[in-house]
Amino acid sequence: MKKLAVLLVALISFGCISVKNPNVTVVEKPSTSTKVKKSKSKLVIGIVVDQMRYDYLTRFYSKYGNGGFKRLMNDGFNFKNNHYNYIPTYTGPGHASIYTGTTPETHAIIGNNWYDKYENTSVYCTGDTSVLPVGTKNKAGLMSPHRMKTTTFGDENRLFTQFKGKTIGVSIKDRGAILPAGHTANAAYWFHGANEGVFISSSYYMLDLPKWVQDFNSSNTVNSYLREWNTLYPIETYSESGLDKNNFEYGFKKQTNFPYDLKELSRINKPFDILKSTPYGNSLVADFAIEAIKNENLGLDDFTDVLTVSFSSTDYVGHNFGVNSKEVEDTYIRLDKDLERFLNFLDTQVGINNYTLFLTSDHGAIDVPTYLKTKQIPSGYVDKDVIEKKLATFLDQQFKVSGLINKISNDQVFLNTELIKSNRLNKAVIEEAIVNELITYNTIYKAYTSKTLLTTNFANGTAYLLQKGYNQKYSGDVVFMFDPNYISYNKTGSTHGSGFNYDTHVPLLFYGKGIKQGETFNKTEITSIAPTISAFLGISFPNGSSNVVLSDALD
């Protein structure tokens, strides 16, 4: 009996028998089913390739090596039907939308430049006269993200980590560095060419450039790229593009065929600006991004860092030479080599299973309309000045008041509301009259009043895209768009901005830690990138973002 009592006490003491006694503490064995929390990525890298159409992945596929685009496509997750879900498809709105997870309707970057009806002047998406340039005395440093109204996933990561996780943005273009990096970034750096050829910043981020940036600027790196640009492979093997000598390119001081002596051409252009329009501009960004990772110790501690990298030279080359040019093909072949170099560096510096990366673009591009016309595809050019004068004349005659239009900017009509009020006119009637007039013009495809965009819920089509790009506070009173393949641009080179597939269909590749291998043809929208990264990191979504997470890509 005595032995049995001792045994019972022992069993109770070790928690093997439960008793309803508040004075007895029952110690339970830890559950073996408890999951071990997976460690997060140490570094998230967002790569934007400016003006990259989706078909550049497939068109030049045979020319790519195995370590760049192909590595991301074959070992990562490829969203093959990824689109922009708003108009206009420009660089500023594109970079803002990728990282905020929302559209101009919410983040308020409604163009690269736009007419500000409150300031009665044209403004630039990152222009900010309240800051000082850093690394230069030039006004190219008067930049900040202050016009962007919502947070990025980098901002949310900074908040989540109590500002221990870093965010740094790098690009040739200021808007390609600043908008992705967000409001709380440790730094954003962009390239100032002209006569200086240096990476700069603004007092929004810092008072002086870090020593490593000063060292990079004083090195021979930039000068080393002022050399010959010829095709990487024999030009006759570039069968994926048109003739080298043609009538559809602008080129450098009218030189439109290989090879290009950049050292010589720099003497008749702004010396270092010429690098922007060559693949060496991308190489320069890769060089600088590598230095940023090394010197800022990105991805080396337990707090996730964010690096945003925008390769902008692809856009300059596309504008200059056009979608179908040998120059565009060579630029992507060379970018593939820079991507491979960058990925190999990440493997060594950060660790192959310590980083997560996505690659996308801020917009696509149109084939040169003069080229399309030779192939009997409907296309052409629009003279906006003619449209503006014709519309002004119509309004003068219709309402007997001159000057009802303040500005036509980014295919939006801004009315003179004070003049309308003082003449006791009905603004809604004027807007409707403008729409009915515009739609009769050749090359005008669609037109909508602000009232229509604000009171009708469009679920698809171009009206949906215009609505997502329309900001109630900053956009105009009437919006319109041109016919497919009609642009207001030079008759050489490519451009972008529309809601047609050539401008909206862009790559989206996820790769690295926590990413599945796979692909899908299901349609996705650019605004899903930021919430996907946020969900993956377990942080708050950007404050204006969509809630659509691309779970197919997440492991």
N, C-alpha and C positions, 0 to 999 in steps of 0.2 A: 504494500500500500504506500509505504514511504517512498519507494522507487518510482511509483506511478506519479505521485505528486511532483516529485523533482522533474520528471520528464515533461509534465504538463507546463510547469513554470518555464522550462527551457524553450519549449515550442512557442509559447506566447511571447517570450522575450525576443525571439528571432522572427516574429511576425508570421509564423506558419499557420497560426490559428487566429481567426478574427473573433474578438469578444466585444460585446456592447458595453464597454466601460470607458467613460470619458477620461478616466485617469490613466488609462493605459495607451501608450503610443505604439501604433502598429507600423513597422518599417517594411515597406513593400520593395520587392526586387525591381530594379529598373527594367522597363519593357525592352525586349530585344527587337521589337518592331519599329522603334524610334529611328527615323531617317537622319542620317548625318547631313547637316547643312552643307551644300556645295559652295565652294569658294567662288566669288565673283571674278569677272575679268578684271585684270589690273589696269587695262587700257582699252578704251573704245576709240576706234579711228573711223571718222566719217570722211569718205573721199567723194568729191563731186568733180566730174569731168565736164567742163563747160561746153555746151552745145553738142553733146554726144547723143546721137540718135541710137535707138536700140539696134538697128540693123548694122551698125558698125561692129558689133560683137560677132555677127554671123558673116557679114560681107568680107571682113579681113581675117576671119578665123584661121584660114590656112597659112597666113603670114605670121601669126602670133607664135611665140615660143610656149613652152609648157609651164613656165613659172610666173606668168603675169595674169592676163585676162583668163586664159584657159584654166589656170589653177583655181581662180575664184569661181568660174563657171562649173567646173567638173568636181571640185572638192567641197564647194559651198552650196548655197541654195539660190537658184536662179528664178526670179519672178519675170516670166517672159512677156507678160501682158500688163506692164506697169505704166500708168499714165498720170499726167497732170490733170487735176480736176478743177481747173479755173482758167480764165483768161484775164490778163495777158501773160504769156509765157516768156518772161524776161529773166535776166540774171538776178536782180535784187529780190523780186518776189519768189523766185525759185529757191534760192538759198534760205530765205526766211521760212518758207513753207516746209522744206525738208526738216529743219531743226526745231521748229515750233509745233509741227504736226497740225497746222491749220492753214487757211488760205488768206488772201488779202482782205476778204470780208471781215476777218477778225484781227490779223496781225498788223494790218494797215500799211504794209509796204506794197503800194498799188502800182508801182512801176520802178524803173531805174531813176527816172526823173518824172515829175508831174507838176501840174499847176496847183498851187495851194490857194484855194479860194479865200482863205482867211488872211494870208499874208499878201495876196494878190501878186504872186511871183512864182517862178518855177523853182522847185526845190529838188535836191538830190537825196536819194534814199539814205545815205550815211553821212551827208554833209552836216557839219556842226561847227559854227563859228564861235561857240563858247569854249572850245578846247584849244590847245596849242599843239603844233606839230612837234614830234619827237624824232630825232635822227635826221632832220632836214629843216630848212627854214621855209620850204615851199608850202603852199596852201594844200598840197596833196595830203598833208598830215592833219587837216582840219576835219576829222572824221570821228564818228561814234555811232552806236546802235540806238540812239535816243528816239528815232522815229518808229522803231518797232515796238508795238504795244504789248506783246506777250512774251512769255519766257520760252527758252529752249530747253531741251533735255539736259544740256550742259549746265544751265542755271539750276535746274532741279537737282542735279547730281551734286553741285556745290552746296546747295542748301542741306541736302540729305547727309553729306559727309562733314557738316559743320565747317565747310570751306577748306577741308584738308585735301580733298581731291581737286586737282588742277584742271583748268580748261585753257587751251591755247589754239588760236586760229592762224592759219598760214595760207597765203594766196598771192598771185600776181596782182589781182584786183583787190582794192580796199573792201568793196562790198562782199567779195568772196571770202574774206577773212573775218570781217566784223560781224556780219549778220549770223553766220553759223556759230561763232563763239559766244554770242549772247551778251547779256547785260553784266554778268558777274565774272567775266573771263579774267584770268590772270594777265593775259596779253593777247593782242591780235597784231600780226605783222603783214604788211603788204609791200609790194615792190614799187619803188619810185624810180622810173627810168630816166628819161630826159638826158641831162648832162651828168647825172649823179650815179645812177645804177646801184641803189642801195635798198635794203629792207628798212622800212620805217614804221612808226606807230604814232599814237597821240597821247596827250596828257590825260585822256579818259582812263588810260591803263597805267601809266607810269610817268615819271619825270625825266628819266634818262634810259637809253637803251642798255640792257644788260651787257656785260663785257663780252659774252660769247657772240652776241649779235654784232657788236662793234668789231670784233675780230673777224667775223665772217665778211662784213662789209669792206674791211681793209685788206682782205685776202685777194688773191688773183682770180677767185672763182668766177665772178661775173665777166671779167675781161676775157677769160679763157673760152667763153662761148661765142665771142665775136670771131667766128671762123667760117669756113665754107659749109654751106648746107647743100648737100647733095643727097640723093636717095640712098638709103642704107643698103638696099639690094639693087641689082641691075634694074634700071627703069623699065626695061622691056618685060620684066616679070610682074609688073604692077597691072595685071589684067583686070583688077577689080575697080578701076577708075578710068576716066576718059583720057583723051589725048593731052599731052603735056602742054602743047602749044594750041591755044584756042582763044575764042573771043568772049569767054564767060568769066574771066578773072581780072581782078584789078592789079594785084601784085605789088612790087616795090618800085615806085617811080616808073611804073609801066613795064618793068621786067616781070614776065609771067612764066618763065620756064627755068628748069634746073640747068646748071648749078647756080647758087647764089653766094656771092662773096660778101658776107655780112660785114666784114671789116671795112671794105670799100663802101658798101651801101650805108654804113653807119655815118659816113662823112657827109652824106647828103640828106640824111634823116636826123631826127633827134637821136644821138648816138646809141643809147641803151634801150630806147623804146622799140627798136627793131627786133630785139630779142623776144618781145611779147608775141610777135606774129610768126614765131618759129617754134619747132619742137624743143629747142634749147631753153625756152621759158619754163616748160614743164620740168626739164632736168634740173633747172635752178631751184624750183619749188621743192623737188624731191631732196636735193642737197640740203636745203634749209630745214625741211621737216625732220630729216635725220639728225641734224645738229640740235634742233629743239628737243627731240626725245633724249638725246645723250646729255645735254647740258641742263635740262630741267628735270632729269631723272624720272621721266614719265614711265609709269607702269612698274615701278620698282618697290612700292610699298603696298600696304593693305587697303589703301583708299583708291578707288577707281578714278583714273584720270581720263580726260577727253581731249583728243587732238582732232581738229577739223582741217582738212587739206583740200584746197580747191585748185585743180589744174585748169588754168584759164586760157592758156595759149591755144588750146584746141578751138576756142571760140574766135580768137583773133584770126587764126588761119582759115577757119570756115567762112568768116565774113569777107576775108580778103580774096580767097581763091574758090570757094564754093564747094558744095557737098560732093561733087563728082570729080574733084581734082586729084592729081597725083600728090599734091602737097598735103591734102587731108589724109590720104592713105599713108604716106610716109610718117606724118605726125603721129598717127595711131600705132604704127609699127614701132616707132621709137618710144612712145609712151608705154607700150607693153614692156619694153626693156627696163624703163625706169620703175614700173610697178614691180617687176621681178626683183630688181635691186632693193627696193623699199621693203618688200615682203621678206626677203632673205635677211635684211638687217633686223626687222622685227623679230624673226625667229631667234636670232642670236642675242639681241639686246634685251628683249622683253621675255622671250620664251614662247615656243610654238603653241602652248596651251594656256597662255596668259593674256591673250588679246582677242578682241572681237572687232570685226571690221565690216562696214558696208560700203558699196560703191554705187553711185547713181549719177544723174545729171540734172542740171537746172532747167533744161529745155532741149528740144531737138533743133531741126533746121529744115528749111525748104530747099529743094533743088532750084538752081538759078532759073527763073522764068524764061529768060532768053534762050536757054538750053532746052527747056521743056517745049517751047514753041516749035523748035526744030524737029521735035518728035510728035508734033500734032496734039499735044496735051494742052487743054485750055489753061491759059496762064497769062500774066501780064503785070503792068505797073499802074499805080494810082498816083495822081497828082493831088495831094491834100489841099494845096493852096486853091486849086480850082474848085474843089468841093466846098471849102470854107467861104469863098467869095460868092458862089452860087447860092449857098444856104443863107448867107447874110442878106443878099438881094431879095430872096423869097420872103424872109421875115420882115424886111423893110416895107415891102409891098403889102404883105398880108395884115400887119398890125400897125402900119403907119408910124412906126417908131424906129429910129436908127440906133444901132449899137446894142441890141438885145443879147448878143453873144459876147461874153468876156474872153473866152479862150476855147479852142479845140485842142485837147491834149490827150495822148494815148487813146485815140478813137473815142473820146468822151467830150460831149458838148457842155461847157460850163456857162450858164446864163447869168446875166446881170440882174440879180434879184432886186437890188435897190431901184434900178431903172424901171423894172416891172411894177414894183410897188408904187412908185411915184406917179406912174401913168395908169394906175388902177387896172392893170391887166391881170388876167388869170394865168398863173404860171403853168398849171396842169394843161390848160388848153394849148399854150405855146409848145410845151413838151410834145403833146400828141401831134400837133401840126408838123413839128420837126421830124418825128418818126415817119409820118405819112409822106413827107417830102423826100426824106433820105432814101426810103425804100424804092423810090422811082428811079434813082440814079443807077447808071451802069456801074457794076462792080460792087455795089453795096448788097451784102447777103442778108444781114439781119440788123434790126434796130429796135431798141426798147427804151421806154421811159423809166425814170427812177421809181415812179409809183408802181409800175408793173413788176420791177425786180424786187421791190420791198413788200409787195402784197400777194404775190403769186409764188407758190412753192413748186419749182420745177425739179423733176426727179432725174432728168437725163437730157441729152442733147446739148446744143450750143447755148441754149438759154440757161441751162443749169450751170455751165462753165462761166458764163458772163455773171450770173448771180453770185457764184462763189468768189469771183474776183471783184465784186462791187462792195465798196465800203461806204456805209450810209453817211458817215461824217465827211469823208475826204473825196469821194468820187463825184463825177459830174451828174448832170440832170438828164442826159440822154447818152446811151452807149450804142455803138454800132460796130459791125465787123465786115470785112471784105470777103468777096468770093474766094473759094479755094484757089490757091496758087496765084493770088493777086496780092502784091505787096507795094508799100510805099518805100522805095529803096533805090540804090544805084542799080544800073542795068548789068553790073558785074558783081559776083560774090553772092553769098547766101545770107539770109537773115531769119528771124523767128518772131514769135509774139502771138500767133493765132491759136485757135482751139482745135485745129485739124491734126490728124494723127502724126503727120511729119514733125509737128512741134510738141505734141503731148506724149508720144510713145518713147520712153527712155529706159535704160537698163536699171535693174535693181538686183544687186548681188549681195548676199550676206555670207560671211566666212569667219571661221575661227571658233573660239571657245563657245560652247553652248549652241552651236548652229548645226542643223542637220545637213546631210548631203541630199540634194533633190532638186526638183524643178516643178513649176506649175504654169499652166496657161490661163488659170483663173485671173480675171481682171482685178488689179489692185490699184490703189491710188497713192500718190506721193505722200499724202498726209498721214499714212499709216507707219512711216518709218520711226518718227519720234516716239509714239506710244509703244511701239514694239521694243525699242531700246530701253525705254523706261520700265516696261513690264519685265524685261530680261534682268535689269539691274535691281528690281524691287523698289524703285523710287517713285515719287509722285509724277504723274503725267504733266507735261507743260500746261500752264493754266488755261490755254485756249484750244488745246489739241483735240483731235477726234479721239474716240475710244476704241478704234478698230486696231486690234493687235494681229500681226501676221504670225499666228501661232504655228502655221505649217513649217516655218523655218526654225523654230525653237526646239532644242533637244530636251 
